[in-house]
Amino acid sequence: MAVEELQSIIKRCQILGEQDFKEEDFGLFQLAGQRCIEEGHIDQLLEIIQNEKNKVIIKNMGWNLVGPVVRCLLRNDKEDERKVYFLMLDLLVKLCNPKELLLGLLELIEEPSGKQISQIILLLLQPLQTVIQKLHNRAYSVGLALSTLWSQLSLLPVPYSKEQIQTDDYGLCQCCKALVEFTKPFVEEVIDEKENSLENENEKLKDELLKFCFKSLKFPLLTAQFLEQFEEAGNDPLRCFASEIIGFLSAIGHPFSKMIFNHGRKKKTWDYLEFEEEEDKQLADSMASLAYLVFVQGISIDQLPMVLSPLYLLQFNMGHIEVFLQRTEESVFSKGLDLLENGLLRIEDNSLLYQYLEIKSFLTVPQRKKSLAMLQLYINKLDSQGKYTLFRCLLNTSNHSGVEAFIIQNIKNQIDTSLKRTHNNKWFTGPQLISLLDLVLFLPEGAETDLLQNSDRIMASLNLLRYLVIKDNENDNQTGLWTELGKIENNFLKPLHTGLNMSKAHYEAEIKNSQENSQEVQKSKDLCSITVGGDLPNMPPEMQLKVLHSALFTFDLIESVLARVEELIEIKTKSTSEENIGIK
């Protein structure tokens, strides 16, 4: 019945000119054709499409059959039937109006979700490419297609582990590979500048391809993880995709070195590419991704000038590193650390001049929450004035006891290095050091400071003070410590004594109360809470006691080191006085 109905519609339309086809004819053709497919009359439908007499009808109306054919291909696993459907799809792509086909194919690509996204993209990329190559307005068609494809692919999760990449459950890796093949003819067209392509049209096509490349650098390449083993790199589909995208950029853009080194400058050597406002904001992510791929993964790095200094490369990449470190995703954040490490390892220790800290990103990047190992590497590369400036900045801004303790340990190391030299380093001896010690040897809120929360910093400060007392004699006073001893005692040692006494008394009272009430609490099986320098969460009485005893242990440890420091000060000052009396 469906076949007869379709043949009746075709017979009526055969005597009409294509300009006389009515909207009603299109609708009836689509319904009858769809019924033929649903009822399994695919061989008869194929004959109708292949019939030369129906060429004009198929050209104008056949694109309506593409959707039903594609859906059958997606759900049908019978090989014989699939061959017929593929043949039918090829014929429709060959015979139908390419403008209508383009829109129809893109609508089909936009329909699915989840794992079906990759299935339909892989199925339709080749037909889509064929259709676009028939159209004259190539730039618009390529731009529309690439934008639609990218929007759908960006909904897929990016595989991270080797196992996820190999299984490729959502098909993203397969789609990336297929997308490269889809794009290649259009890239070659731009490169070749074919005679039948107007110069203006060629520039528009180049723009659309560049936009797609920059979008791809953001997704999936910004978050993609790459296989580390060298022998596996060639088998990593996402790395291969990155290499192809960078190859496209290099082939169709301005010289690669100019493209990568001029982003962010007020005057660019490549500025013809106009992005939408939102796309322009995303360009920073794309360029950071490009920098990571080139400098860390080594993709196309041979195209960069070999004369560039390590310091220049680090300065150039600091803005990109900051982009990475602003992100919260571990896969993106870690790339910032990798790019920073890559730049720092190229530089000799103590060679990064302090003037570089005047560049905003050189100060803001180390303040990001990051691994202390990377911070140490950064510190090692700075010259003495740079280290001094960075230490001051971090002590003023970190608000983290552990990080501050780490910085104080580094200050101790720099003082030790300076004292061992024939000529003292002015930044870590004398007045400059005293100015730095003012930030170290004090309690932010005096005796009221939360000693438990600041215990790491306090212990590091006491250990530094103990070191200074031992290493620097009062008569030499290379560090300036002995001149400032009175201020240190008033701002640090005395308030610390008072704070320890207050804190210990408070915690001991809490322990006593907890022990007295423990039997009653155990009977009721209630959870209890305490407030000591801030609220502690509800916890069982036994756990509460452990926390309180642990705090007391910390205070005892601080008190022990404090006592040793004061003992050493007394010994040193007494010894110096006796020496001075002996001299007289």
Wavefront OBJ file of the C-alpha trace (Angstrom):
o trace
v 0.000 0.000 0.000
v 2.776 2.441 0.951
v 4.660 1.727 -2.279
v 1.561 2.277 -4.406
v 0.834 5.512 -2.570
v 4.368 6.759 -3.173
v 4.249 5.805 -6.848
v 0.936 7.653 -7.201
v 2.472 10.848 -5.746
v 5.489 10.513 -8.028
v 3.351 9.928 -11.119
v 1.388 13.107 -10.373
v 4.577 15.140 -9.801
v 6.329 13.819 -12.935
v 4.095 15.948 -15.154
v 4.827 19.099 -13.117
v 7.804 21.388 -13.346
v 9.855 21.628 -10.147
v 8.719 25.223 -9.658
v 5.136 23.916 -9.506
v 5.723 21.506 -6.645
v 3.500 22.391 -3.689
v 4.184 22.128 0.026
v 1.478 19.467 0.164
v 3.440 17.348 -2.335
v 6.540 17.446 -0.131
v 4.555 16.325 2.907
v 2.796 13.464 1.093
v 6.105 12.289 -0.439
v 7.789 12.248 2.977
v 4.943 10.314 4.665
v 4.688 7.728 1.904
v 8.463 7.252 1.719
v 8.714 6.889 5.503
v 5.939 4.270 5.463
v 7.800 2.304 2.799
v 10.832 2.192 5.087
v 8.794 1.273 8.161
v 6.993 -1.521 6.306
v 10.249 -2.917 4.918
v 9.758 -2.029 1.225
v 13.343 -0.808 0.952
v 14.155 -2.531 -2.357
v 11.135 -0.927 -4.061
v 12.012 2.441 -2.567
v 15.580 2.066 -3.822
v 14.293 1.386 -7.346
v 12.167 4.539 -7.224
v 15.184 6.626 -6.142
v 17.386 5.091 -8.858
v 14.816 5.653 -11.627
v 16.135 8.374 -13.942
v 12.557 9.596 -14.575
v 12.287 10.556 -10.890
v 15.519 12.581 -10.847
v 13.883 16.012 -10.509
v 11.461 14.784 -7.830
v 14.240 13.160 -5.796
v 16.403 16.278 -6.161
v 13.713 18.461 -4.594
v 11.939 16.067 -2.203
v 14.350 13.226 -1.523
v 16.169 14.974 1.329
v 13.081 14.282 3.471
v 13.972 10.586 3.354
v 17.455 11.052 4.810
v 16.191 11.203 8.404
v 14.210 7.935 8.262
v 17.111 6.181 6.465
v 19.650 7.359 9.039
v 17.447 6.259 11.949
v 17.105 2.804 10.398
v 20.885 2.573 10.051
v 21.322 3.435 13.718
v 18.926 0.799 14.993
v 19.354 -1.955 12.366
v 22.144 -4.518 12.758
v 21.213 -6.794 9.803
v 24.120 -6.528 7.401
v 22.092 -7.083 4.179
v 19.557 -4.398 5.066
v 22.289 -1.994 6.187
v 23.970 -2.288 2.787
v 20.737 -1.194 1.093
v 20.283 1.711 3.511
v 23.863 2.864 2.930
v 23.334 2.695 -0.821
v 20.104 4.668 -0.438
v 21.848 7.310 1.695
v 24.659 7.651 -0.859
v 22.151 8.091 -3.657
v 20.194 10.736 -1.758
v 23.412 12.639 -1.010
v 24.332 12.445 -4.681
v 20.918 13.406 -6.097
v 19.281 15.807 -3.616
v 19.480 19.591 -3.358
v 22.710 20.177 -1.352
v 21.351 23.237 0.501
v 18.371 21.281 1.822
v 20.581 18.284 2.556
v 23.051 20.383 4.560
v 20.347 21.660 6.906
v 18.737 18.222 7.125
v 22.001 16.499 8.038
v 22.870 19.124 10.665
v 19.407 18.769 12.216
v 19.988 15.021 12.479
v 23.373 15.623 14.133
v 21.762 17.933 16.702
v 19.028 15.441 17.688
v 20.766 12.740 19.798
v 22.287 12.771 23.267
v 24.704 10.576 25.216
v 26.475 7.797 23.333
v 24.274 8.307 20.252
v 26.018 11.640 19.585
v 29.191 9.947 18.359
v 27.256 7.250 16.467
v 25.387 9.716 14.273
v 28.423 11.986 13.784
v 30.550 9.059 12.606
v 27.734 8.004 10.276
v 27.113 11.433 8.728
v 30.552 13.080 8.480
v 31.304 11.639 5.053
v 27.893 12.532 3.563
v 28.160 15.990 5.138
v 31.578 16.531 3.581
v 30.265 15.485 0.143
v 27.303 17.849 0.405
v 29.428 20.838 1.428
v 31.845 20.253 -1.447
v 28.898 20.726 -3.842
v 28.035 24.149 -2.432
v 29.482 27.435 -3.688
v 29.249 29.344 -0.387
v 31.853 27.068 1.146
v 32.905 29.248 4.075
v 29.398 29.615 5.506
v 28.636 25.905 5.092
v 31.921 24.747 6.639
v 31.541 27.193 9.528
v 27.964 26.090 10.230
v 28.887 22.396 10.067
v 32.002 22.660 12.247
v 30.170 24.773 14.819
v 27.318 22.229 15.020
v 29.708 19.282 15.256
v 31.810 20.944 17.936
v 28.750 21.901 19.983
v 27.579 18.283 20.018
v 31.028 16.829 20.736
v 31.488 19.232 23.656
v 28.614 17.428 25.403
v 30.672 14.222 25.582
v 32.939 13.404 28.546
v 36.674 13.516 27.846
v 38.410 10.190 28.619
v 41.307 10.583 31.082
v 42.924 7.219 31.815
v 44.633 4.907 29.335
v 41.793 2.412 29.788
v 39.124 5.072 29.117
v 40.958 6.233 25.998
v 41.238 2.676 24.695
v 37.611 1.727 25.383
v 36.347 5.149 24.200
v 32.844 4.415 25.491
v 31.347 7.671 24.241
v 33.234 7.644 20.943
v 34.942 11.020 21.405
v 38.344 9.731 20.263
v 36.853 8.152 17.134
v 34.997 11.376 16.366
v 38.162 13.457 16.729
v 39.957 11.233 14.241
v 37.021 11.363 11.806
v 36.702 15.119 12.244
v 40.296 15.576 11.094
v 39.535 13.678 7.884
v 36.361 15.725 7.424
v 38.286 19.012 7.740
v 41.370 18.162 5.646
v 39.897 18.881 2.174
v 38.829 22.354 3.273
v 42.251 23.073 4.788
v 43.883 21.923 1.538
v 41.523 24.166 -0.388
v 42.706 27.189 1.605
v 46.338 26.204 1.108
v 45.994 25.602 -2.623
v 43.908 28.741 -3.251
v 42.111 27.085 -6.121
v 41.416 29.198 -9.187
v 37.656 28.929 -8.831
v 37.784 30.223 -5.267
v 37.518 33.971 -4.861
v 40.155 35.512 -2.576
v 37.542 36.989 -0.230
v 35.727 33.641 0.015
v 39.041 31.894 0.698
v 39.802 34.264 3.582
v 36.355 33.610 5.074
v 36.923 29.865 4.853
v 40.298 30.312 6.554
v 38.603 32.254 9.363
v 36.041 29.499 9.934
v 38.747 26.831 10.057
v 40.851 28.862 12.480
v 37.845 29.340 14.753
v 37.293 25.598 14.755
v 40.968 24.959 15.586
v 40.860 27.347 18.538
v 37.615 25.791 19.773
v 39.235 22.357 19.568
v 42.178 23.577 21.625
v 39.656 24.439 24.334
v 37.617 21.247 23.954
v 38.644 18.523 24.193
v 42.341 19.407 24.293
v 42.351 21.748 27.314
v 41.184 18.968 29.661
v 42.565 15.970 27.734
v 45.239 13.871 29.391
v 47.975 12.408 27.208
v 49.773 9.067 27.503
v 53.168 9.703 29.086
v 55.113 6.761 27.683
v 56.963 7.824 24.545
v 56.311 4.559 22.708
v 52.576 4.985 23.295
v 52.387 8.614 22.166
v 51.715 7.662 18.547
v 48.788 5.515 19.641
v 47.188 8.259 21.724
v 44.179 9.471 19.668
v 43.826 12.750 21.550
v 47.507 13.562 21.100
v 47.200 12.744 17.400
v 44.184 15.061 17.233
v 46.202 17.815 18.934
v 49.015 17.331 16.434
v 46.596 17.578 13.498
v 44.896 20.703 14.874
v 48.247 22.431 15.399
v 49.207 21.315 11.897
v 46.062 22.987 10.537
v 46.881 26.176 12.436
v 50.400 26.179 11.087
v 49.232 25.486 7.526
v 46.429 28.051 7.230
v 47.393 30.740 9.747
v 50.235 33.179 9.703
v 53.685 31.793 10.575
v 53.291 29.540 13.596
v 55.824 31.376 15.771
v 54.025 34.699 15.238
v 50.668 33.149 16.051
v 51.806 31.616 19.334
v 53.926 34.533 20.552
v 51.620 37.446 19.730
v 48.480 36.480 21.652
v 47.745 39.007 24.384
v 49.852 41.803 22.909
v 48.233 45.126 22.148
v 49.658 45.093 18.640
v 49.310 41.706 16.965
v 50.930 40.569 13.745
v 47.823 38.469 13.053
v 44.651 40.362 13.782
v 42.371 39.650 10.828
v 40.482 36.941 12.690
v 37.441 38.477 14.347
v 35.897 36.487 17.176
v 32.553 37.016 18.811
v 32.937 38.630 22.235
v 32.329 35.378 24.120
v 34.665 33.465 21.799
v 37.372 36.074 22.349
v 37.164 35.496 26.105
v 37.664 31.792 25.492
v 40.721 32.451 23.338
v 42.884 32.697 26.481
v 42.029 29.061 27.316
v 42.788 28.011 23.744
v 46.158 29.768 23.667
v 47.115 28.310 27.068
v 46.230 24.868 25.725
v 48.358 25.538 22.637
v 51.316 26.605 24.776
v 51.056 23.393 26.842
v 50.883 21.209 23.723
v 53.905 22.899 22.160
v 56.225 23.303 25.157
v 55.284 20.339 27.365
v 54.130 17.796 24.778
v 56.638 19.047 22.205
v 54.130 19.130 19.330
v 55.515 21.300 16.478
v 58.120 22.812 18.819
v 60.654 22.446 15.997
v 58.826 25.261 14.187
v 59.799 27.792 16.860
v 63.034 29.819 16.611
v 65.889 28.059 18.421
v 67.401 31.381 19.561
v 64.686 32.122 22.129
v 66.111 32.331 25.643
v 64.717 30.207 28.507
v 63.890 33.404 30.420
v 61.908 34.763 27.489
v 59.983 31.511 27.154
v 59.169 31.470 30.873
v 58.023 35.092 30.784
v 55.871 34.350 27.740
v 54.256 31.305 29.366
v 53.516 32.840 32.774
v 50.227 34.291 31.530
v 49.204 30.875 30.211
v 50.256 29.212 33.473
v 48.036 31.642 35.357
v 45.087 30.678 33.121
v 45.599 27.006 34.012
v 46.020 27.619 37.739
v 42.799 29.622 37.930
v 40.872 26.492 37.013
v 39.648 24.004 39.611
v 39.662 20.858 37.451
v 42.668 18.734 38.372
v 43.289 17.798 34.724
v 43.598 21.497 33.765
v 45.307 22.725 36.945
v 48.043 20.086 36.640
v 48.883 21.336 33.139
v 49.717 24.725 34.639
v 52.170 23.064 36.998
v 53.661 21.042 34.134
v 54.094 24.163 31.998
v 55.659 26.045 34.917
v 58.029 23.176 35.647
v 58.955 22.953 31.982
v 59.897 26.635 31.944
v 61.770 26.594 35.257
v 63.838 23.518 34.436
v 65.305 25.348 31.433
v 66.701 28.069 33.721
v 69.806 27.885 35.915
v 69.370 28.287 39.670
v 69.587 31.856 41.033
v 69.424 33.342 37.508
v 65.835 34.645 37.403
v 66.294 38.378 38.021
v 64.122 40.131 40.600
v 62.851 42.536 37.928
v 60.710 39.702 36.574
v 58.606 39.930 39.736
v 57.480 43.358 38.549
v 55.500 41.477 35.890
v 52.112 40.745 37.450
v 51.941 37.042 36.612
v 55.386 36.360 38.145
v 53.975 37.325 41.553
v 50.421 36.037 41.189
v 51.312 32.544 39.910
v 53.284 31.464 43.027
v 50.370 32.583 45.227
v 48.038 30.061 43.640
v 47.276 26.988 45.715
v 49.859 24.607 44.305
v 52.372 21.940 45.240
v 55.189 23.063 47.518
v 57.661 21.148 45.363
v 56.839 23.410 42.418
v 57.040 26.496 44.631
v 60.484 25.354 45.758
v 61.618 24.979 42.152
v 60.340 28.497 41.450
v 62.205 29.886 44.473
v 65.436 28.178 43.432
v 65.456 29.924 40.053
v 65.111 33.474 41.426
v 68.105 35.619 42.243
v 68.579 36.801 45.847
v 66.509 39.960 45.501
v 63.787 37.977 43.728
v 63.696 35.410 46.528
v 63.536 38.184 49.115
v 60.680 39.961 47.294
v 58.720 36.739 46.833
v 59.151 35.760 50.504
v 57.792 39.119 51.649
v 54.858 38.866 49.274
v 53.917 35.323 50.317
v 54.252 36.045 54.040
v 51.864 38.973 53.616
v 49.284 37.176 51.486
v 49.290 33.406 52.043
v 47.170 33.218 55.241
v 48.188 29.559 55.501
v 50.327 28.415 58.414
v 51.852 25.517 56.471
v 52.884 27.678 53.497
v 54.284 30.337 55.818
v 56.317 27.680 57.656
v 57.654 26.544 54.278
v 58.693 30.109 53.402
v 60.342 30.614 56.808
v 62.384 27.430 56.269
v 63.509 28.866 52.926
v 64.494 32.127 54.608
v 66.632 30.100 57.032
v 68.303 28.325 54.104
v 69.107 31.625 52.383
v 70.568 33.084 55.591
v 72.710 29.973 56.006
v 74.002 30.262 52.424
v 74.728 33.962 52.922
v 76.648 33.471 56.174
v 78.873 30.862 54.532
v 79.940 33.250 51.765
v 83.011 35.484 51.931
v 80.866 38.476 51.028
v 77.510 38.562 52.750
v 74.325 38.722 50.717
v 72.752 42.045 51.631
v 69.228 40.665 51.194
v 69.584 38.042 53.904
v 71.814 39.865 56.390
v 71.649 43.228 58.125
v 68.791 45.744 57.714
v 67.072 43.928 54.822
v 66.913 40.711 56.815
v 65.602 42.500 59.907
v 62.786 43.939 57.814
v 61.940 40.385 56.693
v 62.204 38.993 60.242
v 59.631 41.569 61.356
v 57.129 39.557 59.289
v 58.303 36.259 60.797
v 59.027 36.825 64.481
v 55.699 38.186 65.654
v 52.219 36.961 66.561
v 49.472 38.450 64.348
v 47.072 38.969 67.248
v 49.551 39.017 70.100
v 48.801 36.707 73.014
v 45.278 36.180 71.616
v 46.626 34.463 68.482
v 45.197 30.979 67.844
v 48.382 29.027 68.596
v 46.998 25.710 67.451
v 45.993 27.003 64.026
v 49.331 28.823 63.642
v 51.483 26.078 65.174
v 53.393 25.273 61.942
v 54.375 28.892 61.452
v 55.283 29.376 65.136
v 57.497 26.268 65.224
v 59.265 27.343 62.020
v 59.789 30.856 63.455
v 61.239 29.464 66.697
v 63.558 27.138 64.781
v 64.750 30.070 62.669
v 65.368 32.151 65.783
v 67.243 29.267 67.422
v 69.412 28.957 64.309
v 70.194 32.691 64.295
v 71.161 32.666 67.973
v 73.488 29.714 67.442
v 75.111 30.851 64.173
v 75.458 34.606 64.695
v 77.567 35.820 67.598
v 76.545 39.024 69.344
v 79.887 40.697 68.616
v 79.648 39.851 64.868
v 75.901 40.550 64.567
v 75.938 39.811 60.810
v 72.232 39.251 60.728
v 71.301 42.234 62.916
v 69.521 39.871 65.321
v 71.202 41.098 68.491
v 70.379 44.740 67.769
v 66.693 43.829 67.440
v 66.546 41.321 70.304
v 64.486 43.598 72.562
v 61.852 44.089 69.861
v 61.755 40.351 69.170
v 61.208 39.588 72.846
v 58.359 42.106 73.098
v 56.637 41.242 69.804
v 57.152 37.491 69.788
v 58.625 35.724 72.800
v 56.664 37.379 75.618
v 53.251 37.244 73.836
v 54.003 33.621 72.981
v 54.624 32.818 76.658
v 51.351 34.466 77.637
v 49.434 32.774 74.818
v 50.819 29.349 75.760
v 49.815 29.779 79.386
v 46.280 30.850 78.404
v 45.846 28.074 75.850
v 47.191 25.326 78.095
v 44.967 26.410 80.995
v 41.949 26.465 78.697
v 42.580 23.017 77.236
v 43.411 21.478 80.615
v 40.085 22.779 81.946
v 38.285 21.281 78.951
v 39.970 17.922 79.525
v 38.968 17.974 83.187
v 35.351 18.805 82.307
v 35.276 16.132 79.642
v 36.614 13.468 82.003
v 34.154 14.418 84.757
v 31.220 14.198 82.362
v 32.394 11.140 80.424
v 30.387 8.574 82.384
v 27.198 10.581 82.090
v 27.798 11.142 78.370
v 28.470 7.446 77.754
v 25.192 6.494 79.450
v 23.181 8.827 77.274
v 25.381 7.966 74.228
v 25.138 11.573 73.209
v 27.711 13.277 71.062
v 29.291 16.377 72.564
v 30.989 19.407 71.077
v 33.561 21.855 72.384
v 34.739 25.323 71.420
v 38.445 25.977 71.735
v 39.815 28.579 69.390
v 36.837 27.813 67.143
v 34.123 25.217 66.928
v 35.114 21.571 66.796
v 32.615 19.220 65.169
v 30.440 16.903 67.198
v 32.396 13.786 68.110
v 32.391 10.910 70.619
v 33.879 11.726 74.056
v 36.908 9.451 73.485
v 37.761 11.232 70.250
v 37.236 14.601 71.902
v 39.762 13.711 74.595
v 42.295 12.648 71.961
v 41.928 16.001 70.197
v 42.359 17.921 73.443
v 45.436 15.913 74.460
v 46.928 16.339 70.985
v 46.531 20.118 71.317
v 48.274 20.057 74.702
v 51.113 18.034 73.199
v 51.547 20.712 70.504
v 51.674 23.457 73.134
v 54.259 21.472 75.130
v 56.389 21.107 72.013
v 56.242 24.836 71.276
v 57.037 25.578 74.928
v 60.029 23.231 74.846
v 61.555 24.928 71.800
v 60.773 28.368 73.241
v 62.579 27.472 76.448
v 65.604 26.260 74.475
v 65.707 29.490 72.452
v 65.582 31.623 75.595
v 68.265 29.455 77.182
v 70.552 29.921 74.167
v 69.959 33.703 74.189
v 70.899 33.842 77.863
v 74.035 31.760 77.312
v 75.134 33.831 74.325
v 74.546 37.224 75.979
v 76.291 36.096 79.187
v 79.244 34.756 77.216
v 79.544 37.993 75.243
v 79.411 40.077 78.412
v 82.179 37.998 79.975
v 84.301 38.358 76.841
v 83.805 42.110 76.828
v 84.786 42.309 80.543
v 87.869 40.236 79.830
v 88.867 42.546 77.012
v 88.548 45.573 79.256
l 1 2 3 4 5 6 7 8 9 10 11 12 13 14 15 16 17 18 19 20 21 22 23 24 25 26 27 28 29 30 31 32 33 34 35 36 37 38 39 40 41 42 43 44 45 46 47 48 49 50 51 52 53 54 55 56 57 58 59 60 61 62 63 64 65 66 67 68 69 70 71 72 73 74 75 76 77 78 79 80 81 82 83 84 85 86 87 88 89 90 91 92 93 94 95 96 97 98 99 100 101 102 103 104 105 106 107 108 109 110 111 112 113 114 115 116 117 118 119 120 121 122 123 124 125 126 127 128 129 130 131 132 133 134 135 136 137 138 139 140 141 142 143 144 145 146 147 148 149 150 151 152 153 154 155 156 157 158 159 160 161 162 163 164 165 166 167 168 169 170 171 172 173 174 175 176 177 178 179 180 181 182 183 184 185 186 187 188 189 190 191 192 193 194 195 196 197 198 199 200 201 202 203 204 205 206 207 208 209 210 211 212 213 214 215 216 217 218 219 220 221 222 223 224 225 226 227 228 229 230 231 232 233 234 235 236 237 238 239 240 241 242 243 244 245 246 247 248 249 250 251 252 253 254 255 256 257 258 259 260 261 262 263 264 265 266 267 268 269 270 271 272 273 274 275 276 277 278 279 280 281 282 283 284 285 286 287 288 289 290 291 292 293 294 295 296 297 298 299 300 301 302 303 304 305 306 307 308 309 310 311 312 313 314 315 316 317 318 319 320 321 322 323 324 325 326 327 328 329 330 331 332 333 334 335 336 337 338 339 340 341 342 343 344 345 346 347 348 349 350 351 352 353 354 355 356 357 358 359 360 361 362 363 364 365 366 367 368 369 370 371 372 373 374 375 376 377 378 379 380 381 382 383 384 385 386 387 388 389 390 391 392 393 394 395 396 397 398 399 400 401 402 403 404 405 406 407 408 409 410 411 412 413 414 415 416 417 418 419 420 421 422 423 424 425 426 427 428 429 430 431 432 433 434 435 436 437 438 439 440 441 442 443 444 445 446 447 448 449 450 451 452 453 454 455 456 457 458 459 460 461 462 463 464 465 466 467 468 469 470 471 472 473 474 475 476 477 478 479 480 481 482 483 484 485 486 487 488 489 490 491 492 493 494 495 496 497 498 499 500 501 502 503 504 505 506 507 508 509 510 511 512 513 514 515 516 517 518 519 520 521 522 523 524 525 526 527 528 529 530 531 532 533 534 535 536 537 538 539 540 541 542 543 544 545 546 547 548 549 550 551 552 553 554 555 556 557 558 559 560 561 562 563 564 565 566 567 568 569 570 571 572 573 574 575 576 577 578 579 580 581 582 583 584
